[in-house]
Amino acid sequence: MKRVLIITYYWPPAGGPGVQRWLKFVKYFREFEIEPIVYVPLNAHYPLQDVSFVTEVPKDVEILKQRIKEPYRFAKLLSKKKTQAMSSGLISKKEPSLLNKLMLYIRGNYFIPDARIGWVKPSVRYISDYLQSNQIDAIVTTGPPHSLHLIGLELKNRFGINWLADFRDPWTTIHYHDSLRLTEKSKRKHQALEAKVLQAADAISVTSVATKSEFELITQQKIAVITNGFDVSDGVEAHLDTKFSLVHTGSLLSERNPMVLWRVLSELCIERNDFAKAFKLRLVGAVSEEVIASIEANGLTPYLDLPGYVTHGEAIQQQHNAQVLMLIEIDRPETKAIIPGKLFEYMLAQRPILALGPMGSDVSEMITNSNTGAYFVYTEKDNLKQHILDLFQLYSNGNLNSIPVSDISQYSRRQLTGTMASLLKML
């Protein structure tokens, strides 16, 4: 068994997609001769929690914990609502208030690369002591938060230990960097830290081809694309909605507000009485105020269902029950590299996917190759409208059944764990 120390911020009871990648790897690692040891914060600030994930942690896996100073806990004293939104990623598109501007400026320029930078030094001390008396063959750092990669960088410099840096999202090209009010000096510091990490790590893993292409301009190190995926054990029995339901699971941020989709759905409800009678719009998870306002402005409130944040298991059930699953990404070039974790769960549900995003997205190719749905850019209003009408016609005729997807086994969590284990064994 190769003993691998995994350094991650998100761990059960954290909810949301960030926790699932390494939770699932840990779940299956031993099948591939990897013994995981996990290092996590003792008192982390998780804006979303899902205690159901706790049951998936193998009972006898060694979990190391160290306290973390969470700036968001202190920021709550100023504004609990704004802090919750910021730490969840729900940054508003509206002109920010003076307090909001100040919080974003401080977050962007005094906490580089992110608000968990204060965990780096105590973690290096704690893990250094641990390495003195325990055998570890390799370490993994996974970000965001990308400050965790600085832990790996320092441990690499001190001990020469083999190190894999895993990027669930890009670093300096992530879409929300523009919202952080970074100074030019802060931007350069981000870029310098990113380059240091990419050039020092023994191996790098990313979740998309686009991110790999970006990083290859910075480093000569090996970069492996290991996507997120679905867990076959998440499969549930579908009970299809009787309504023509368009369902989105997960957070729907202000910047991810598909105005063209709301206009199309509004037009269809006005033009087709049968569509209006059958239609249901269900948004499962955190939804920003701007998104809800846009839906209301388009006259879609009577069709809207907002269950709020639910457990992962309930979200999976909602996916299987949907007539159509919506996948929505921000219409900006830098989001081409983002492959939402829910895409793979949608594939497993085998319900038709209706996706909106930027031109050239990795998601478009994946949906096409797997025959799991249709992808549109935001300028394709007429095509989008016709496609929804086609889906509705199939639903009306009782023919909107499970789609004959291509082989998607490459995206199973167990198979992806095998790929990650092979990469770690090469270190």
C-alpha positions in Angstrom: 0.0 0.0 0.0 1.2 3.5 -0.9 0.5 5.9 2.0 -0.8 9.2 0.7 -1.6 12.3 2.8 -4.5 14.3 1.3 -4.7 17.9 2.4 -8.2 19.3 1.7 -10.4 22.1 3.2 -13.8 20.6 2.2 -14.7 17.4 4.0 -17.9 16.1 5.6 -20.1 17.5 6.9 -19.4 20.1 4.2 -22.0 20.1 1.5 -21.9 21.1 -2.1 -19.7 19.8 -5.0 -16.3 20.7 -3.5 -16.3 17.9 -1.0 -17.3 15.1 -3.3 -14.2 14.7 -5.4 -11.8 13.6 -2.7 -14.4 12.0 -0.5 -15.1 9.6 -3.4 -11.4 9.0 -4.1 -10.9 8.1 -0.4 -13.9 5.9 -0.5 -12.4 3.7 -3.3 -8.6 4.2 -2.9 -7.9 0.9 -1.0 -9.2 -1.1 -3.9 -6.2 0.3 -5.9 -3.5 -0.1 -3.2 -3.6 3.4 -1.9 -3.9 4.0 1.8 -5.3 7.5 2.3 -4.7 9.7 5.3 -6.8 12.9 5.3 -5.8 16.3 6.8 -8.7 18.7 7.3 -9.6 21.8 9.4 -11.0 21.1 12.8 -13.4 24.1 12.9 -14.0 25.0 9.2 -16.7 27.5 8.1 -18.9 25.6 5.6 -21.7 27.7 4.2 -23.4 24.5 3.1 -23.5 21.3 5.1 -24.7 17.8 4.2 -24.4 15.3 7.1 -25.3 12.5 4.7 -21.7 12.6 3.3 -20.4 11.6 6.7 -21.6 8.0 6.2 -19.4 7.7 3.1 -16.2 8.2 4.9 -14.5 4.8 5.5 -14.7 4.0 9.2 -11.0 3.3 9.8 -9.4 6.0 7.6 -7.0 8.2 9.6 -8.3 11.7 9.8 -5.9 14.5 11.0 -7.4 17.8 12.1 -5.9 21.1 13.0 -7.7 24.3 14.0 -8.1 27.1 11.4 -8.6 30.8 11.9 -11.6 31.6 9.7 -11.8 35.3 8.6 -15.4 34.8 7.6 -16.3 34.2 11.2 -15.1 37.7 12.1 -16.7 39.2 9.0 -20.0 37.9 10.2 -19.9 40.5 13.0 -20.2 43.2 10.3 -22.8 41.5 8.0 -23.9 37.9 8.4 -25.9 37.9 5.2 -23.1 39.4 3.0 -20.5 37.1 4.5 -22.7 34.0 3.9 -23.3 35.1 0.3 -19.6 35.8 -0.3 -18.3 32.5 1.2 -21.0 30.6 -0.9 -20.0 32.3 -4.1 -23.2 34.3 -4.4 -21.5 37.6 -5.3 -24.2 40.0 -6.5 -24.0 41.7 -9.9 -25.6 44.8 -8.5 -23.4 47.8 -7.7 -22.0 46.7 -4.3 -22.5 48.8 -1.2 -19.6 50.6 0.5 -19.4 47.8 3.0 -19.5 45.1 0.3 -16.8 46.9 -1.6 -14.6 47.1 1.5 -15.1 43.4 2.3 -14.3 42.3 -1.3 -11.2 44.6 -1.4 -9.9 43.1 1.9 -10.7 39.6 0.8 -9.0 40.1 -2.5 -5.9 42.0 -1.5 -5.1 41.1 2.1 -5.9 37.3 1.9 -3.8 36.1 -1.1 -4.5 33.6 -2.6 -7.7 33.3 -0.5 -9.2 33.6 3.0 -7.7 30.4 4.2 -4.1 31.6 3.9 -3.9 31.7 7.7 -4.1 27.9 7.8 -0.8 27.5 5.9 1.8 28.0 8.6 0.1 26.1 11.4 -0.6 23.3 8.9 3.0 23.1 7.8 4.2 22.9 11.5 1.6 20.2 12.3 2.3 18.1 9.2 6.0 18.5 9.6 5.8 17.0 13.1 3.6 14.2 11.8 6.1 13.3 9.0 8.9 13.0 11.6 7.3 9.8 13.0 4.9 8.6 10.3 5.7 7.2 6.8 4.1 9.1 4.0 5.0 8.3 0.4 3.2 11.3 -1.2 1.0 14.2 -0.5 -1.9 15.7 -2.3 -3.2 19.3 -2.1 -6.6 20.1 -3.6 -7.9 23.6 -4.3 -9.8 25.8 -4.2 -9.0 27.1 -1.7 -5.7 27.4 -3.5 -3.8 28.4 -0.4 -3.7 24.7 0.4 -1.2 24.3 -2.4 1.2 26.6 -0.5 1.2 23.9 2.2 2.3 21.4 -0.3 4.9 23.8 -1.7 6.5 24.3 1.7 6.4 20.6 2.6 8.0 19.8 -0.8 10.8 22.4 -0.1 11.4 21.0 3.5 11.2 17.3 2.9 11.5 16.7 -0.8 8.3 14.6 -0.5 6.4 13.6 -3.7 3.6 16.1 -4.3 0.5 16.1 -6.5 -1.4 19.4 -6.8 -5.0 18.9 -7.8 -7.1 21.8 -9.2 -10.8 21.4 -9.1 -11.1 24.9 -10.6 -8.6 27.2 -12.3 -6.7 29.7 -10.2 -6.0 33.2 -11.7 -8.5 32.8 -14.5 -11.4 31.8 -12.3 -14.4 34.0 -13.2 -14.9 35.6 -9.8 -11.4 37.1 -9.7 -12.8 40.2 -11.4 -15.2 40.7 -8.5 -12.5 40.8 -5.9 -11.3 44.3 -6.7 -7.7 43.2 -7.0 -4.9 45.7 -7.4 -2.3 45.2 -10.1 0.2 44.2 -7.3 -2.2 41.6 -6.0 -2.8 40.2 -9.5 0.9 39.8 -10.0 1.2 38.0 -6.6 -1.5 35.6 -7.5 0.2 34.8 -10.8 3.6 34.4 -9.1 2.2 31.9 -6.5 0.3 30.0 -9.2 3.5 29.7 -11.3 5.5 28.5 -8.2 3.0 25.8 -7.4 2.7 24.6 -11.0 6.5 24.5 -11.5 7.3 22.8 -8.1 4.7 20.1 -8.0 5.8 16.6 -9.1 2.4 16.1 -10.9 -0.7 18.2 -11.5 -4.3 17.0 -12.0 -7.1 19.1 -13.4 -10.7 18.5 -14.2 -10.9 19.9 -17.7 -8.9 20.0 -20.9 -9.2 23.8 -21.0 -7.5 24.1 -17.6 -4.7 21.8 -18.8 -4.1 24.0 -21.8 -3.9 27.1 -19.6 -1.5 25.5 -17.2 0.8 24.1 -20.0 1.6 27.8 -20.8 3.1 28.1 -17.3 4.8 24.8 -16.5 6.5 21.9 -18.1 5.3 19.5 -15.4 3.0 16.6 -16.2 -0.7 17.5 -16.2 -3.4 14.8 -16.0 -7.0 15.5 -16.8 -9.1 13.6 -14.2 -12.7 14.8 -14.3 -15.2 14.6 -11.6 -17.8 11.9 -12.0 -20.8 10.0 -10.8 -21.1 7.3 -8.1 -23.1 4.3 -9.3 -24.3 3.9 -5.8 -26.1 7.2 -6.2 -28.5 5.7 -8.8 -32.1 5.8 -7.6 -35.5 4.7 -8.9 -37.0 7.5 -11.0 -40.5 8.7 -10.4 -40.9 11.1 -13.3 -42.7 14.4 -12.7 -46.2 14.5 -14.2 -45.5 18.1 -15.2 -43.1 19.1 -18.0 -40.4 20.0 -15.4 -37.2 21.8 -16.2 -35.0 21.2 -13.2 -31.7 22.7 -12.1 -29.8 21.4 -9.1 -27.1 23.3 -7.3 -26.4 27.0 -6.7 -27.6 29.4 -9.3 -25.4 32.5 -8.9 -26.2 36.1 -10.0 -23.7 35.9 -12.9 -25.2 32.6 -14.0 -28.5 34.1 -14.8 -29.8 32.8 -18.2 -32.0 35.8 -19.3 -32.4 34.3 -22.7 -33.8 31.1 -21.2 -36.3 33.0 -19.1 -37.4 35.0 -22.2 -37.9 31.8 -24.2 -39.9 30.1 -21.5 -42.0 33.2 -21.0 -42.8 33.3 -24.8 -43.7 29.7 -24.8 -46.1 30.1 -21.8 -47.8 33.0 -23.6 -47.9 31.4 -27.1 -48.9 27.9 -26.1 -51.7 27.3 -23.6 -50.9 23.6 -23.4 -47.2 24.4 -22.5 -48.3 26.8 -19.8 -50.6 24.3 -18.2 -47.9 21.6 -18.2 -44.8 23.6 -17.4 -42.9 23.6 -14.1 -39.5 25.3 -13.4 -37.7 23.8 -10.4 -34.5 25.3 -9.0 -33.0 23.1 -6.3 -30.4 24.8 -4.2 -29.3 28.3 -3.4 -30.7 30.8 -5.9 -29.6 34.5 -5.9 -32.1 37.3 -5.5 -31.2 38.6 -9.0 -32.1 35.3 -10.6 -35.5 35.2 -8.8 -36.2 38.8 -9.8 -35.5 38.0 -13.5 -37.8 35.0 -13.4 -40.5 37.2 -11.8 -39.9 40.0 -14.4 -40.6 37.4 -17.2 -43.9 36.3 -15.6 -42.7 32.9 -14.6 -43.3 33.0 -10.9 -46.5 30.9 -11.1 -44.5 28.1 -12.6 -41.5 28.4 -10.2 -40.7 25.8 -7.5 -37.9 26.7 -5.0 -37.2 23.7 -2.7 -34.0 25.4 -1.4 -30.9 23.5 -0.4 -31.4 19.8 0.0 -29.2 16.8 0.8 -27.1 15.3 -2.0 -29.4 12.3 -2.0 -32.5 14.4 -2.4 -30.8 16.3 -5.2 -30.0 13.0 -7.0 -33.7 12.0 -6.7 -34.8 15.3 -8.1 -32.5 14.8 -11.1 -33.9 11.3 -11.8 -37.5 12.7 -11.5 -37.0 15.6 -13.9 -38.4 15.6 -17.4 -35.5 17.8 -18.5 -32.3 18.8 -16.6 -30.8 22.2 -17.0 -27.0 22.9 -16.9 -26.2 26.6 -16.9 -22.8 28.3 -17.0 -21.8 31.9 -17.0 -21.5 33.4 -20.5 -17.8 34.3 -20.3 -14.7 32.8 -22.0 -13.0 32.0 -18.7 -15.8 29.6 -17.8 -14.9 27.3 -20.8 -12.8 25.3 -18.4 -15.6 24.8 -15.8 -17.2 21.3 -15.9 -19.9 21.3 -13.2 -19.9 18.1 -11.1 -23.6 17.8 -11.6 -23.0 17.1 -15.3 -21.9 13.6 -14.5 -24.8 13.0 -12.1 -27.1 14.2 -14.9 -25.6 11.7 -17.2 -26.3 8.9 -14.7 -29.9 10.1 -14.4 -30.3 9.6 -18.2 -32.7 12.5 -18.5 -32.2 14.9 -21.5 -29.8 17.7 -20.6 -30.4 21.3 -21.7 -27.1 23.2 -21.4 -26.3 26.8 -21.8 -22.8 28.2 -21.7 -20.0 30.0 -23.6 -18.7 29.1 -27.0 -16.0 26.4 -27.0 -16.8 24.9 -23.6 -15.5 21.5 -22.7 -19.1 20.7 -21.6 -20.4 21.0 -25.1 -18.1 18.3 -26.4 -18.8 16.0 -23.5 -22.6 16.3 -23.9 -22.3 15.7 -27.7 -20.0 12.7 -27.3 -22.2 11.0 -24.6 -25.4 11.8 -26.5 -26.9 13.1 -23.2 -28.5 16.3 -24.4 -28.0 19.5 -26.3 -25.7 22.5 -25.7 -26.5 26.1 -26.7 -24.6 29.4 -26.5 -26.5 32.4 -25.3 -27.0 33.9 -28.8 -29.0 30.9 -30.0 -32.4 32.0 -28.8 -34.4 30.7 -31.7 -32.7 27.3 -31.7 -33.1 27.1 -27.9 -36.8 27.8 -28.2 -37.3 25.2 -30.9 -35.4 22.6 -28.9 -37.5 23.1 -25.8 -40.6 22.9 -28.0 -39.4 19.6 -29.5 -38.8 18.2 -26.0 -42.3 19.4 -24.9 -43.8 17.6 -28.0 -42.0 14.4 -27.0 -43.3 14.8 -23.4 -46.9 15.4 -24.7 -46.7 12.3 -26.8 -45.4 10.2 -23.9 -42.0 9.7 -25.7 -39.7 11.8 -23.5 -38.1 8.6 -22.1 -34.7 7.8 -20.8 -32.2 8.7 -23.6 -29.9 6.0 -25.1 -26.7 7.5 -23.8 -23.3 6.4 -25.1 -20.9 4.5 -22.8 -20.2 6.8 -19.8 -18.4 4.3 -17.6 -15.2 6.4 -17.9 -16.9 8.9 -15.5 -17.7 6.5 -12.7 -16.1 7.4 -9.4 -14.5 4.0 -9.1 -12.9 4.1 -12.5 -11.7 7.6 -12.0 -10.2 6.6 -8.6 -8.2 3.9 -10.5 -6.8 6.6 -12.8 -5.9 8.9 -9.9 -4.3 5.9 -8.0 -2.1 5.2 -11.1 -1.0 8.8 -11.2 0.0 8.7 -7.5 1.9 5.4 -7.9 4.0 7.0 -10.5 5.3 9.6 -8.1 
